[in-house]
Amino acid sequence: MKDCEKRQAIRRRGAFPVNLESTRGITRDFSSSGIFFETDQSFAPGHTINFTIVLEYVDPGRPVHLKCRGKIVRVESRDHKLGIAAQIKSYTFEKSNGKPAAKKVKKTTGKIKKSP
């Protein structure tokens, strides 16, 4: 089965900063269930990864941080960078001032839960 046949959501192209524990990256494409980004650091398929996507233009002057936890599904070498494909297992939104966004939403394995 091809990768595109496994996808559960529509992929969108976009270049957003990705902050990882010890490095940074940039997205190539993303969906509600997965992400592909390029970085200098190597990761291994099957491992859990924590990362934050910086949405700079959602709220002018105060970027929104999409904090994610995922599982690495593929790693590929791409023009002196590494391409990382990860399935998003859960996420929360947070404004750059460290406060939760107006409605905090946490997604876990396909089910969306709203927090108070």
C-alpha atoms as a printed R data frame, in Angstrom:
    type eleno elety resid chain resno       x      y      z
1   ATOM     1    CA   MET     A     1   0.000  0.000  0.000
2   ATOM     2    CA   LYS     A     2   1.369  3.448 -0.935
3   ATOM     3    CA   ASP     A     3   1.894  6.166  1.723
4   ATOM     4    CA   CYS     A     4  -0.812  8.342  0.179
5   ATOM     5    CA   GLU     A     5  -3.287  5.478  0.611
6   ATOM     6    CA   LYS     A     6  -2.485  5.238  4.336
7   ATOM     7    CA   ARG     A     7  -3.142  8.933  5.026
8   ATOM     8    CA   GLN     A     8  -6.229  9.722  7.039
9   ATOM     9    CA   ALA     A     9  -6.284 13.490  6.409
10  ATOM    10    CA   ILE     A    10  -5.560 15.940  3.601
11  ATOM    11    CA   ARG     A    11  -1.940 17.133  3.464
12  ATOM    12    CA   ARG     A    12  -1.209 20.859  3.264
13  ATOM    13    CA   ARG     A    13   2.095 22.323  2.101
14  ATOM    14    CA   GLY     A    14   3.669 24.988  4.288
15  ATOM    15    CA   ALA     A    15   6.948 26.113  5.807
16  ATOM    16    CA   PHE     A    16   6.606 26.677  9.554
17  ATOM    17    CA   PRO     A    17   9.391 26.639 12.158
18  ATOM    18    CA   VAL     A    18   9.579 23.446 14.224
19  ATOM    19    CA   ASN     A    19  11.279 23.518 17.625
20  ATOM    20    CA   LEU     A    20  12.627 20.178 18.834
21  ATOM    21    CA   GLU     A    21  14.327 19.310 22.126
22  ATOM    22    CA   SER     A    22  17.872 20.005 20.865
23  ATOM    23    CA   THR     A    23  17.478 21.413 17.344
24  ATOM    24    CA   ARG     A    24  15.117 23.125 14.925
25  ATOM    25    CA   GLY     A    25  13.498 22.252 11.647
26  ATOM    26    CA   ILE     A    26  11.060 23.514  9.029
27  ATOM    27    CA   THR     A    27   7.847 21.854  7.875
28  ATOM    28    CA   ARG     A    28   7.358 20.753  4.290
29  ATOM    29    CA   ASP     A    29   3.785 19.538  4.703
30  ATOM    30    CA   PHE     A    30   1.342 18.660  7.462
31  ATOM    31    CA   SER     A    31  -2.171 17.466  8.234
32  ATOM    32    CA   SER     A    32  -4.258 16.970 11.342
33  ATOM    33    CA   SER     A    33  -2.689 13.534 11.802
34  ATOM    34    CA   GLY     A    34   0.908 13.923 10.617
35  ATOM    35    CA   ILE     A    35   3.817 16.135  9.661
36  ATOM    36    CA   PHE     A    36   6.892 16.039  7.450
37  ATOM    37    CA   PHE     A    37   9.757 18.368  8.382
38  ATOM    38    CA   GLU     A    38  13.421 18.798  7.542
39  ATOM    39    CA   THR     A    39  16.169 19.113 10.144
40  ATOM    40    CA   ASP     A    40  19.867 18.461 10.740
41  ATOM    41    CA   GLN     A    41  19.335 15.955 13.573
42  ATOM    42    CA   SER     A    42  18.835 12.250 12.993
43  ATOM    43    CA   PHE     A    43  15.837 10.400 14.423
44  ATOM    44    CA   ALA     A    44  14.907  6.722 14.308
45  ATOM    45    CA   PRO     A    45  11.589  5.326 13.063
46  ATOM    46    CA   GLY     A    46   9.365  4.052 15.844
47  ATOM    47    CA   HIS     A    47  10.619  6.519 18.455
48  ATOM    48    CA   THR     A    48   8.417  9.049 20.226
49  ATOM    49    CA   ILE     A    49   9.140 12.705 19.488
50  ATOM    50    CA   ASN     A    50   8.068 15.966 21.137
51  ATOM    51    CA   PHE     A    51   8.068 19.087 18.976
52  ATOM    52    CA   THR     A    52   6.459 22.516 18.714
53  ATOM    53    CA   ILE     A    53   5.224 24.071 15.484
54  ATOM    54    CA   VAL     A    54   5.369 27.879 15.620
55  ATOM    55    CA   LEU     A    55   2.331 29.446 13.937
56  ATOM    56    CA   GLU     A    56   3.653 32.978 13.536
57  ATOM    57    CA   TYR     A    57   0.683 34.608 11.803
58  ATOM    58    CA   VAL     A    58  -2.307 33.174 13.666
59  ATOM    59    CA   ASP     A    59  -2.351 36.038 16.195
60  ATOM    60    CA   PRO     A    60  -0.336 39.070 15.001
61  ATOM    61    CA   GLY     A    61   2.414 39.926 17.459
62  ATOM    62    CA   ARG     A    62   1.927 36.760 19.503
63  ATOM    63    CA   PRO     A    63   2.665 33.486 17.716
64  ATOM    64    CA   VAL     A    64   0.691 30.410 18.678
65  ATOM    65    CA   HIS     A    65   2.710 27.316 19.564
66  ATOM    66    CA   LEU     A    66   1.267 23.945 18.611
67  ATOM    67    CA   LYS     A    67   2.925 21.535 21.065
68  ATOM    68    CA   CYS     A    68   2.880 18.004 19.672
69  ATOM    69    CA   ARG     A    69   3.793 14.483 20.672
70  ATOM    70    CA   GLY     A    70   4.208 11.988 17.892
71  ATOM    71    CA   LYS     A    71   5.778  8.829 16.557
72  ATOM    72    CA   ILE     A    72   8.450  8.834 13.845
73  ATOM    73    CA   VAL     A    73   7.268  6.743 10.912
74  ATOM    74    CA   ARG     A    74   9.932  7.509  8.286
75  ATOM    75    CA   VAL     A    75  13.356  9.162  7.929
76  ATOM    76    CA   GLU     A    76  14.870 10.071  4.558
77  ATOM    77    CA   SER     A    77  18.005 11.873  3.446
78  ATOM    78    CA   ARG     A    78  17.199 15.048  1.473
79  ATOM    79    CA   ASP     A    79  19.857 17.438  0.103
80  ATOM    80    CA   HIS     A    80  22.159 17.611  3.167
81  ATOM    81    CA   LYS     A    81  19.137 17.534  5.499
82  ATOM    82    CA   LEU     A    82  17.048 14.760  6.999
83  ATOM    83    CA   GLY     A    83  13.353 14.489  6.214
84  ATOM    84    CA   ILE     A    84  11.285 13.289  9.168
85  ATOM    85    CA   ALA     A    85   7.727 11.976  8.819
86  ATOM    86    CA   ALA     A    86   5.835 11.710 12.093
87  ATOM    87    CA   GLN     A    87   2.340 10.673 13.070
88  ATOM    88    CA   ILE     A    88   0.844 13.194 15.508
89  ATOM    89    CA   LYS     A    89  -0.510 11.376 18.586
90  ATOM    90    CA   SER     A    90  -1.533 14.433 20.665
91  ATOM    91    CA   TYR     A    91  -1.287 18.213 20.610
92  ATOM    92    CA   THR     A    92  -2.159 21.357 22.554
93  ATOM    93    CA   PHE     A    93  -2.239 25.026 21.539
94  ATOM    94    CA   GLU     A    94  -0.359 27.641 23.553
95  ATOM    95    CA   LYS     A    95   0.296 31.342 22.932
96  ATOM    96    CA   SER     A    96   3.896 32.564 22.968
97  ATOM    97    CA   ASN     A    97   3.404 34.116 26.416
98  ATOM    98    CA   GLY     A    98   3.085 30.606 27.874
99  ATOM    99    CA   LYS     A    99  -0.670 30.891 28.437
100 ATOM   100    CA   PRO     A   100  -3.109 28.458 26.866
101 ATOM   101    CA   ALA     A   101  -4.906 29.692 23.759
102 ATOM   102    CA   ALA     A   102  -8.512 30.847 24.248
103 ATOM   103    CA   LYS     A   103  -9.807 27.299 23.816
104 ATOM   104    CA   LYS     A   104  -7.336 24.637 24.780
105 ATOM   105    CA   VAL     A   105  -7.830 21.563 22.658
106 ATOM   106    CA   LYS     A   106  -6.022 18.305 23.169
107 ATOM   107    CA   LYS     A   107  -6.121 15.657 20.473
108 ATOM   108    CA   THR     A   108  -5.219 12.098 21.256
109 ATOM   109    CA   THR     A   109  -5.294  9.289 18.715
110 ATOM   110    CA   GLY     A   110  -8.174 10.585 16.653
111 ATOM   111    CA   LYS     A   111 -10.418 11.780 19.480
112 ATOM   112    CA   ILE     A   112 -10.616 15.484 20.303
113 ATOM   113    CA   LYS     A   113 -11.108 16.496 23.923
114 ATOM   114    CA   LYS     A   114 -11.807 20.074 24.977
115 ATOM   115    CA   SER     A   115 -10.238 21.223 28.212
116 ATOM   116    CA   PRO     A   116 -11.938 23.781 30.470
